[in-house]
Amino acid sequence: MTEKLEKLISDSKATRWTVLFLVSFTMLAAYYFVDAIAPLELLLEQSYKWTPDNYGFFSGSEYMLNICGFLILSGIILDKMGIRFTGLLSCCIMLLGGSIKVYALSEYYKNGGFAFDFFNSFWPSLPATAKLAAVGYAIFGVGVEMCGITVSRTVVKWFKGRELALAMGMQLSTARLGASCAFFFSALIAGYKENVNMVDGITTVTYSGHVINPIILGLALMTIGFLTFLIYTFQDRKLDKQTGRTSDADPSEAFRLSDLKKIITNPGFWAISFMCVLFYSGVFPFLKYAVPMMQSKLGVSPEMGGMISGLLPVGTIILTPIFGSFLDRKGKGASIMILGSLILMLAHLIFALVPLNLVLAICSILLLGIAFSLIPSSMWPSLAKIIPEKYLGSAYALVFFIQNIGLWFIPWFIGMVLNWANPGVSEKIAAGDPNAVYNYTVPMLVFAALGLAAVVLGFWLKSVDKKQGYGLELPNIKK
């Protein structure tokens, strides 16, 4: 007779940690692709004739379709179709968007290939390569957000009641490792070099390298990530058979319009949402400009600039679990968010106003890493205290939606500010003028202002917490 109390495969520590590795690698590949060309802005400007605002528009395009409703649609698909279908669909969407981006930056397209004339026929201030690359990046952005929520649901499915917090932290750390690899190695993979030339007594600087190389590597990694998720689906199917489930879908977590009123009338929700926008807009868009900023202020190579910038996500890999554990045991969620916002503002003020050297630049990046560990570790558990569990899924969907609006707009805005604060510099760089260097003071002050606004919102959140009794300053673990 078959044993009724059959041991589930999720009870096996080796199996569930193998599952975590498989899905985490998918996210590592996606995060590498996100920042694969972030260290190569100057090469893009000279080789593809992009201006800072062109680059900013492209960088923000990752979130463009998500703020048009695709993020919420992704959650609905996950609720209705389950983990296996949604995970594989998200990988396919990422591969599609990534392939378009590779084509957009290829020499064939750049020299008038298929669809070049169409994309070159409108919006003359934005090069055809940037337009098509933005289309690909926007499609990729739908896939990466869909994959992110799917992987989170996967971790909960396999680790609930076990090492869930640790597994969540490890998955996030693995993904951020992908971003670090992009900053550490993209310039090297691209063969990025600064060449000083002298012709007829005139000195010019040209940048050589192949922007497309790190993107192709990212596409290859995402293909492997698709395969690791495909392997995972066989284990997922086995677990569902053991538990008698036919689907991962949980209708109780689906996004419902009727939940909106209960969420948007909660003042704590808006405080968290706007803090989320301001904080993440002070980190992710900054990373898009960090390497050329290091080159400008320190005169370092793109490889060194990438290594310095890559320290930010590396630091969070170590610190996030530590701060999360402190929050679980000691609390102080609102205070931690205020502290993280102050550190964010301080780091950007150093970049803006203090004469930089290598040591100070590294210290400032590490400060940003501390802020990037403090705020997320306190923000997301705090939302669970503010919003009743019944509406929590809808609340997270709305917060991510609002966050994506900021992450779409801020990179573009920073590019416009950089162009405005440095009139004529983009044209000089494209022409190879060795003295043409961007001044990043104003853009860094904008980032510092985002931190200041987050500090103000943090104190408002603390005030609301006292009135409403959310318990944000109390430990997560109840004795």
Solvent accessible surface area in square Angstrom, and as a share of the most:
residue,aa,sasa,rsa
1,M,228,1.02
2,T,112,0.65
3,E,126,0.57
4,K,180,0.76
5,L,163,0.81
6,E,93,0.42
7,K,142,0.60
8,L,53,0.26
9,I,37,0.19
10,S,5,0.03
11,D,56,0.29
12,S,36,0.23
13,K,124,0.53
14,A,78,0.60
15,T,31,0.18
16,R,16,0.06
17,W,67,0.23
18,T,70,0.41
19,V,3,0.01
20,L,10,0.05
21,F,126,0.53
22,L,18,0.09
23,V,0,0.00
24,S,4,0.02
25,F,41,0.17
26,T,2,0.01
27,M,8,0.03
28,L,27,0.13
29,A,0,0.00
30,A,0,0.00
31,Y,57,0.22
32,Y,5,0.02
33,F,0,0.00
34,V,25,0.14
35,D,9,0.05
36,A,0,0.00
37,I,4,0.02
38,A,2,0.02
39,P,0,0.00
40,L,0,0.00
41,E,0,0.00
42,L,16,0.08
43,L,1,0.00
44,L,0,0.00
45,E,2,0.01
46,Q,20,0.09
47,S,36,0.23
48,Y,19,0.07
49,K,121,0.51
50,W,2,0.01
51,T,36,0.21
52,P,0,0.00
53,D,36,0.19
54,N,8,0.04
55,Y,2,0.01
56,G,0,0.00
57,F,20,0.08
58,F,5,0.02
59,S,1,0.01
60,G,0,0.00
61,S,0,0.00
62,E,7,0.03
63,Y,17,0.06
64,M,51,0.23
65,L,52,0.26
66,N,0,0.00
67,I,33,0.17
68,C,94,0.56
69,G,27,0.26
70,F,81,0.34
71,L,7,0.03
72,I,36,0.18
73,L,81,0.40
74,S,1,0.00
75,G,20,0.20
76,I,63,0.32
77,I,35,0.18
78,L,7,0.03
79,D,10,0.05
80,K,136,0.57
81,M,100,0.45
82,G,1,0.01
83,I,1,0.00
84,R,38,0.14
85,F,99,0.41
86,T,0,0.00
87,G,0,0.00
88,L,44,0.22
89,L,56,0.28
90,S,0,0.00
91,C,2,0.01
92,C,65,0.39
93,I,32,0.16
94,M,3,0.01
95,L,38,0.19
96,L,101,0.50
97,G,0,0.00
98,G,0,0.00
99,S,50,0.32
100,I,40,0.20
101,K,1,0.00
102,V,22,0.13
103,Y,63,0.24
104,A,0,0.00
105,L,1,0.01
106,S,19,0.12
107,E,105,0.47
108,Y,142,0.54
109,Y,0,0.00
110,K,59,0.25
111,N,116,0.59
112,G,43,0.41
113,G,10,0.10
114,F,160,0.67
115,A,31,0.24
116,F,39,0.16
117,D,112,0.58
118,F,130,0.54
119,F,28,0.12
120,N,84,0.43
121,S,85,0.55
122,F,86,0.36
123,W,101,0.36
124,P,132,0.83
125,S,80,0.52
126,L,4,0.02
127,P,29,0.18
128,A,3,0.03
129,T,7,0.04
130,A,0,0.00
131,K,11,0.05
132,L,15,0.07
133,A,0,0.00
134,A,5,0.04
135,V,62,0.36
136,G,0,0.00
137,Y,2,0.01
138,A,5,0.04
139,I,38,0.19
140,F,0,0.00
141,G,0,0.00
142,V,9,0.05
143,G,0,0.00
144,V,10,0.06
145,E,37,0.17
146,M,5,0.02
147,C,0,0.00
148,G,22,0.21
149,I,40,0.20
150,T,0,0.00
151,V,1,0.00
152,S,42,0.27
153,R,45,0.16
154,T,1,0.00
155,V,2,0.01
156,V,50,0.29
157,K,38,0.16
158,W,0,0.00
159,F,1,0.00
160,K,144,0.61
161,G,81,0.77
162,R,88,0.32
163,E,45,0.20
164,L,53,0.26
165,A,78,0.61
166,L,95,0.47
167,A,0,0.00
168,M,60,0.27
169,G,14,0.13
170,M,88,0.39
171,Q,17,0.08
172,L,53,0.26
173,S,11,0.07
174,T,36,0.21
175,A,1,0.01
176,R,14,0.05
177,L,78,0.39
178,G,0,0.00
179,A,8,0.07
180,S,0,0.00
181,C,38,0.23
182,A,0,0.00
183,F,1,0.00
184,F,47,0.20
185,F,95,0.40
186,S,0,0.00
187,A,1,0.01
188,L,120,0.60
189,I,60,0.30
190,A,1,0.00
191,G,36,0.35
192,Y,3,0.01
193,K,131,0.55
194,E,98,0.44
195,N,48,0.25
196,V,101,0.58
197,N,54,0.28
198,M,139,0.62
199,V,99,0.57
200,D,138,0.72
201,G,63,0.60
202,I,115,0.58
203,T,43,0.25
204,T,39,0.22
205,V,15,0.08
206,T,52,0.30
207,Y,33,0.12
208,S,46,0.30
209,G,27,0.26
210,H,117,0.52
211,V,4,0.02
212,I,33,0.17
213,N,52,0.27
214,P,0,0.00
215,I,0,0.00
216,I,83,0.42
217,L,67,0.33
218,G,0,0.00
219,L,36,0.18
220,A,50,0.39
221,L,36,0.18
222,M,7,0.03
223,T,61,0.35
224,I,82,0.41
225,G,0,0.00
226,F,46,0.19
227,L,88,0.44
228,T,16,0.09
229,F,0,0.00
230,L,61,0.30
231,I,93,0.47
232,Y,0,0.00
233,T,8,0.05
234,F,123,0.51
235,Q,54,0.24
236,D,0,0.00
237,R,121,0.44
238,K,108,0.46
239,L,8,0.04
240,D,5,0.02
241,K,153,0.65
242,Q,53,0.24
243,T,63,0.37
244,G,63,0.60
245,R,104,0.38
246,T,131,0.76
247,S,44,0.29
248,D,8,0.04
249,A,27,0.21
250,D,49,0.25
251,P,94,0.59
252,S,74,0.48
253,E,84,0.38
254,A,15,0.12
255,F,36,0.15
256,R,103,0.37
257,L,137,0.68
258,S,79,0.51
259,D,11,0.05
260,L,49,0.24
261,K,151,0.64
262,K,111,0.47
263,I,1,0.00
264,I,78,0.39
265,T,93,0.54
266,N,24,0.12
267,P,49,0.31
268,G,0,0.00
269,F,1,0.00
270,W,80,0.28
271,A,0,0.00
272,I,0,0.00
273,S,0,0.00
274,F,92,0.38
275,M,0,0.00
276,C,0,0.00
277,V,25,0.14
278,L,31,0.15
279,F,0,0.00
280,Y,14,0.05
281,S,0,0.00
282,G,0,0.00
283,V,0,0.00
284,F,58,0.24
285,P,1,0.01
286,F,0,0.00
287,L,5,0.02
288,K,14,0.06
289,Y,1,0.00
290,A,0,0.00
291,V,0,0.00
292,P,3,0.02
293,M,0,0.00
294,M,0,0.00
295,Q,20,0.09
296,S,33,0.21
297,K,61,0.26
298,L,40,0.20
299,G,67,0.65
300,V,33,0.19
301,S,54,0.35
302,P,6,0.04
303,E,47,0.21
304,M,76,0.34
305,G,0,0.00
306,G,0,0.00
307,M,88,0.39
308,I,2,0.01
309,S,0,0.00
310,G,0,0.00
311,L,49,0.24
312,L,1,0.00
313,P,3,0.02
314,V,44,0.25
315,G,13,0.13
316,T,0,0.00
317,I,45,0.23
318,I,112,0.57
319,L,45,0.22
320,T,17,0.10
321,P,55,0.35
322,I,97,0.49
323,F,42,0.17
324,G,20,0.19
325,S,50,0.32
326,F,82,0.34
327,L,6,0.03
328,D,42,0.22
329,R,127,0.46
330,K,110,0.47
331,G,1,0.01
332,K,100,0.42
333,G,1,0.01
334,A,0,0.00
335,S,32,0.21
336,I,15,0.07
337,M,0,0.00
338,I,12,0.06
339,L,86,0.43
340,G,0,0.00
341,S,0,0.00
342,L,73,0.36
343,I,24,0.12
344,L,0,0.00
345,M,37,0.17
346,L,88,0.44
347,A,0,0.00
348,H,0,0.00
349,L,56,0.28
350,I,25,0.13
351,F,0,0.00
352,A,6,0.04
353,L,113,0.56
354,V,62,0.36
355,P,122,0.76
356,L,27,0.14
357,N,86,0.44
358,L,76,0.38
359,V,105,0.61
360,L,49,0.24
361,A,0,0.00
362,I,53,0.27
363,C,62,0.37
364,S,0,0.00
365,I,0,0.00
366,L,77,0.38
367,L,44,0.22
368,L,0,0.00
369,G,1,0.01
370,I,56,0.29
371,A,0,0.00
372,F,4,0.02
373,S,0,0.00
374,L,10,0.05
375,I,0,0.00
376,P,8,0.05
377,S,14,0.09
378,S,0,0.00
379,M,0,0.00
380,W,49,0.17
381,P,46,0.29
382,S,4,0.03
383,L,0,0.00
384,A,47,0.37
385,K,62,0.26
386,I,8,0.04
387,I,4,0.02
388,P,78,0.49
389,E,152,0.68
390,K,155,0.66
391,Y,28,0.10
392,L,31,0.15
393,G,32,0.31
394,S,3,0.02
395,A,0,0.00
396,Y,55,0.21
397,A,22,0.17
398,L,20,0.10
399,V,0,0.00
400,F,55,0.23
401,F,48,0.20
402,I,26,0.13
403,Q,15,0.07
404,N,0,0.00
405,I,72,0.36
406,G,7,0.07
407,L,5,0.02
408,W,61,0.21
409,F,83,0.34
410,I,19,0.10
411,P,2,0.01
412,W,60,0.21
413,F,70,0.29
414,I,1,0.00
415,G,0,0.00
416,M,77,0.34
417,V,15,0.09
418,L,0,0.00
419,N,47,0.24
420,W,186,0.65
421,A,32,0.25
422,N,9,0.05
423,P,112,0.71
424,G,36,0.34
425,V,20,0.12
426,S,8,0.05
427,E,115,0.51
428,K,103,0.44
429,I,8,0.04
430,A,31,0.24
431,A,80,0.62
432,G,2,0.02
433,D,49,0.25
434,P,50,0.32
435,N,129,0.66
436,A,14,0.11
437,V,81,0.47
438,Y,7,0.03
439,N,89,0.45
440,Y,2,0.01
441,T,38,0.22
442,V,53,0.30
443,P,0,0.00
444,M,0,0.00
445,L,67,0.33
446,V,31,0.18
447,F,0,0.00
448,A,5,0.04
449,A,56,0.43
450,L,22,0.11
451,G,0,0.00
452,L,94,0.47
453,A,39,0.30
454,A,0,0.00
455,V,11,0.06
456,V,94,0.54
457,L,29,0.15
458,G,0,0.00
459,F,118,0.49
460,W,102,0.36
461,L,0,0.00
462,K,56,0.24
463,S,46,0.30
464,V,11,0.06
465,D,11,0.05
466,K,164,0.69
467,K,163,0.69
468,Q,100,0.45
469,G,61,0.59
470,Y,34,0.13
471,G,16,0.16
472,L,2,0.01
473,E,39,0.17
474,L,113,0.56
475,P,48,0.30
476,N,46,0.23
477,I,101,0.51
478,K,185,0.79
479,K,235,0.99
